[in-house]
Structure formats: C-alpha cells, structure tokens
C-alpha cells in the first residue's frame, strides 16, 4: 500500500475539505451508490465481506433485553445478521440502525422492517446517556467527519459495562502492501465505473481506506475517551481490523 499522505484536519479521500464539505460529500456519495451498494460489496471483496461481518457479529455479547445500536448501519446488513443470531438464541432485544443517509435507510427499511431505524449523525446521537448495551459501527467510521466526537458519543450512550465494537478497513501486512495498494488505487475505481456507473464515488472509497487511521491511532482515540480493555484483532492479513473496548 502506498504511504499515507500527510492529512489536514479534514479530508475527503485525498482532497482537502472543510468539515461541512466532508459531511455533505459523504452523504452525496452514499445517496448515489445506495441502489448498488450491497452488490459492489460482494464484487469488491469477492464475497469475503460476508465472512468479516459474520466474524464481527459473533464477537458481540449476547444480552437478554439488550439494546444494540448499529451506527452508520447503511441498509442494515450487520443489524440483520445480529438479529438472526439473537433470534437463534431466543433473546428478546431491540436493534436500532442509525445512519446519516436517508437513501440508505429507505432501502434498509424496505428490506428489514422489523428493525428500528434512526436518521442520525454519529457525532450527535439523539439517545439518552447510558442507554445502549452494545454499540457497533462497521465500515462507516472512516466516513465520519469528527471521529473523536463520534467515539465520545459512543461512550456517552453506552451503559456501564457496555461494549464498543468497530469493524473497519486497516493496513495490510508488509508482504501484501504493493498488491493491495494497486488493487485500491486502480481496480476498485474501475469496478465502480463498470458496475455502479460511478467511478468518482469508488475513487473516494478507495482513498478513504488509504488515508484512514492506523490501528494504534484508533486504539489511542478509544482510550482517550475512557474505553477500557481495548484491543484490536486483524483479519485477512490486516485488510480489516476489529477494534473493541468497554465502558466500565
């Protein structure tokens, strides 16, 4: 993977932007790709994203009468996997999907009407403090404008003993860097052009992976807000990482 560029406070991929511009541009990207978002996930990862998400959901605690919040939840694929797992164990729970994008929520509601849906920015959740048992965010944290605020919000809404879990793209191990860097820079934008008819959107998604925080930076951010028992596990040679911690 190429060296990560030196970043200003806010970037949209490699582009320098204001905080307002980043939020607006991210919303626009996901409005444009909403109808083909899930298909593109399958194509770009050769289906492996399903294994990553299954691994992620199985790492979460099972809580009777628990309240689970999936932030930047898109069309609800993580929440649905979680629903199926909790239903398998016959647990009574509430699952809330929060997303900033109305188009993604509209598609998710049509697919999964049994889930609860919340149009909300991760940086300002309209939820009470100490009200959530498990907070998840999968492949959405790198799109958040003010990441520190989002983690502070996660900490605020979690109950004491609650778990924070973030699944996100990460930095691959050294033997894979050159090949993976080529895939991100050249193949993903082409796939976006051919399949989603939106090269620019997938150019941004590729760049957002390349410019994302290191695993150590994200762990440091989590510890700074007060999360404890923090750890990071990697999957597929570091392509993705699961960061987790607890509000104790």
C-alpha positions in Angstrom: 0.0 0.0 0.0 1.4 3.5 -0.8 2.5 5.7 2.2 -0.5 7.5 3.7 -0.5 11.2 2.7 0.0 13.8 5.3 -3.5 14.8 6.2 -5.1 18.1 7.3 -7.9 18.1 9.9 -10.5 17.0 7.3 -10.1 15.2 4.1 -12.4 13.7 1.5 -10.2 10.9 0.2 -7.0 12.8 -0.8 -8.9 16.1 -1.2 -8.6 18.8 1.5 -12.1 20.0 2.6 -13.9 21.7 5.4 -15.9 19.7 7.9 -19.1 20.8 6.3 -17.9 19.9 2.9 -16.8 16.4 4.0 -20.2 15.6 5.6 -22.0 16.9 2.5 -19.8 14.9 0.1 -20.0 11.7 2.1 -23.9 11.9 2.1 -23.8 12.5 -1.6 -21.6 9.5 -2.3 -23.9 7.1 -0.4 -27.0 8.6 -2.0 -25.6 7.8 -5.4 -24.4 4.3 -4.6 -27.3 3.1 -2.4 -29.0 1.0 -5.0 -25.9 -0.9 -5.9 -24.0 -0.7 -2.6 -24.5 -4.3 -1.5 -23.7 -5.7 -4.9 -20.5 -3.7 -5.0 -19.5 -5.0 -1.6 -19.8 -8.6 -2.9 -17.8 -7.8 -6.0 -15.0 -5.8 -4.4 -14.4 -8.3 -1.7 -15.2 -11.4 -3.7 -17.8 -12.2 -1.1 -15.2 -12.1 1.8 -17.0 -9.2 3.4 -19.7 -11.6 4.5 -17.1 -13.6 6.5 -15.8 -10.4 8.0 -19.3 -9.3 9.1 -20.1 -12.8 10.4 -16.9 -12.8 12.4 -17.8 -9.3 13.7 -21.3 -10.2 14.8 -20.1 -13.4 16.6 -17.7 -11.3 18.6 -20.6 -9.4 20.2 -22.1 -10.3 23.6 -25.5 -11.9 23.8 -27.7 -9.9 26.1 -31.3 -10.7 27.1 -33.4 -7.5 26.8 -30.3 -5.8 25.4 -30.4 -2.7 23.3 -28.0 -2.9 20.3 -27.1 0.2 18.3 -25.5 -0.1 14.8 -24.2 3.3 13.7 -23.6 4.1 10.1 -25.6 1.0 9.5 -26.5 1.6 5.9 -29.0 -0.9 4.6 -28.9 -2.9 7.7 -26.8 -6.0 6.8 -24.9 -6.0 10.1 -28.1 -5.4 12.1 -29.9 -8.2 10.3 -27.1 -10.7 11.0 -27.2 -9.6 14.6 -31.0 -10.0 14.6 -30.7 -13.6 13.3 -28.0 -14.5 15.8 -30.0 -13.1 18.8 -33.2 -14.7 17.5 -31.4 -18.1 17.3 -30.7 -17.9 21.0 -34.3 -16.7 21.6 -33.2 -13.5 23.2 -35.6 -10.5 23.5 -33.7 -7.5 22.3 -34.0 -4.2 20.5 -31.8 -3.4 17.5 -31.5 0.2 16.2 -29.8 1.1 13.0 -28.6 4.7 12.8 -27.4 6.3 9.5 -27.0 9.8 8.2 -28.2 9.0 4.8 -32.0 8.9 4.0 -31.5 6.8 0.8 -29.7 4.0 2.7 -32.2 4.0 5.4 -35.1 3.9 3.0 -33.6 0.8 1.3 -32.9 -0.8 4.6 -36.4 -0.2 5.9 -37.9 -2.0 2.9 -35.7 -5.0 3.4 -35.8 -5.2 7.2 -39.0 -3.6 8.6 -38.6 -5.5 11.8 -35.6 -3.4 12.8 -35.7 0.1 14.3 -34.3 2.9 12.2 -32.9 6.3 13.2 -31.8 9.1 10.8 -28.8 10.5 12.7 -25.2 11.7 12.5 -22.8 9.5 14.5 -21.4 12.7 16.1 -24.8 13.7 17.7 -27.0 10.7 18.6 -30.5 11.6 19.8 -30.3 9.0 22.5 -30.1 9.1 26.3 -26.7 8.6 28.0 -26.1 5.2 29.5 -28.9 3.6 27.4 -27.1 1.2 25.0 -25.7 -2.2 25.7 -23.7 -2.7 22.5 -22.5 -0.1 20.1 -21.3 -1.2 16.6 -20.0 0.6 13.6 -18.9 -1.4 10.6 -17.1 0.2 7.6 -18.5 3.5 8.5 -16.1 5.1 10.9 -13.7 6.3 8.3 -16.5 8.3 6.7 -17.2 10.2 9.9 -16.1 13.9 9.8 -15.3 14.4 13.5 -14.2 10.9 14.7 -13.3 12.0 18.2 -16.9 13.3 18.6 -18.3 10.0 17.3 -16.3 8.0 19.8 -17.3 10.4 22.6 -20.9 9.9 21.6 -20.4 6.1 21.6 -19.0 6.3 25.1 -21.8 8.6 26.3 -24.7 6.4 25.1 -23.2 3.1 26.3 -24.3 1.7 29.6 -21.6 0.9 32.2 -20.3 -2.5 31.1 -21.4 -1.8 27.5 -19.2 -2.8 24.6 -17.9 -0.7 21.7 -17.0 -2.6 18.5 -15.7 -1.1 15.3 -15.0 -3.1 12.1 -13.1 -1.1 9.6 -10.5 -1.4 6.8 -7.0 -1.3 8.0 -3.4 -1.5 6.9 -2.2 -4.8 5.4 0.9 -6.7 6.4 4.1 -5.8 4.5 4.1 -8.7 2.0 0.7 -7.6 0.8 1.2 -3.9 0.6 2.2 -3.5 -3.1 -0.5 -5.7 -4.5 -3.2 -4.3 -2.2 -2.2 -0.7 -3.0 -2.6 -1.4 -6.7 -6.0 -3.0 -6.1 -7.2 0.0 -4.1 -5.8 2.6 -6.5 -6.7 1.1 -9.8 -9.1 -1.9 -9.6 -11.8 -0.5 -7.2 -12.4 2.7 -9.1 -12.7 0.7 -12.3 -15.2 -1.6 -10.7 -17.2 1.4 -9.5 -17.2 2.7 -13.1 -18.3 -0.5 -14.7 -20.8 -1.9 -12.1 -22.1 1.1 -10.2 -21.6 3.7 -13.0 -19.9 6.0 -10.5 -16.1 5.9 -10.7 -15.8 9.0 -8.5 -17.7 7.5 -5.6 -15.5 4.4 -5.5 -12.4 6.5 -6.1 -13.3 8.3 -2.8 -14.0 5.0 -1.1 -10.6 3.7 -2.2 -8.8 6.8 -1.0 -10.7 6.8 2.3 -9.2 3.4 3.0 -5.7 4.5 2.2 -5.9 7.6 4.4 -7.6 6.0 7.4 -6.2 6.0 10.9 -3.6 3.4 11.8 -4.7 0.7 14.3 -2.6 2.3 17.0 -4.2 5.7 16.4 -7.7 4.3 16.7 -6.8 2.5 19.9 -5.4 5.7 21.3 -8.6 7.6 20.4 -10.7 4.9 22.1 -8.6 5.0 25.3 -8.7 8.8 25.4 -12.5 8.9 25.7 -12.3 6.4 28.6 -12.9 3.0 26.9 -11.1 0.2 28.7 -10.0 -3.3 27.9 -9.3 -2.1 24.4 -7.9 -4.4 21.8 -7.5 -4.9 18.1 -7.8 -8.1 16.0 -7.0 -8.3 12.3 -8.5 -10.4 9.6 -7.3 -11.3 6.1 -3.8 -10.1 6.5 -4.8 -6.8 8.0 -7.3 -5.8 5.3 -9.8 -5.3 8.1 -9.5 -4.8 11.8 -11.9 -5.2 14.7 -11.3 -2.6 17.5 -13.2 -3.2 20.7 -13.4 -1.8 24.2 -15.8 -1.4 27.2 -17.2 1.4 29.2 -16.5 0.2 32.7 
